[in-house]
Amino acid sequence: MSTRLRLWLERGESGYYLRDAESGEPVRWSDPRVRVVPVAGVSYRVEALPDASFDPGRRLALVPEPDNEHDPNAVAVWNGDRSLQAGYVPRDVAPELAGDEQAVSLWRVDGGLRVLIVPRDTWVGAPR
């Protein structure tokens, strides 16, 4: 059995659910192998969130901001080409990140966004 996490994204009504590609079992958002977090600060960037680059299933960029005057552990959430910022990884999660994780938009909810954060070597299959 492989130790590398392999995930399928499965379409839901407003976003994607996770499924273990090896076992076929659903992966809950509370699974310790993954982090699903709400993007913080989206209310300050309301013009960015509706952009298609944040649609569920799209790859995102996590950008550390060590010079951030409010929080040196801040990690910004940008679209894949880093032209629009949606907000930040929540303050309580950001210090726990290694800095090389990958992120995928999972779910739009009430003017917000839920993001999947997984280790760099995780295989995340195309939405199906």
Secondary structure, 3 states (H helix, E strand, C coil): CCCCCEEEEEECCCEEEEEECCCCCEECCCCCCCEEEECECHHHCCCCCCCHHHCCCCEEEEEECCCCCCCCCCEEEEECCCCCEEEECCCCCHHHCCCCCEEEEEEEECCEEEEEEECCCCEECCCC
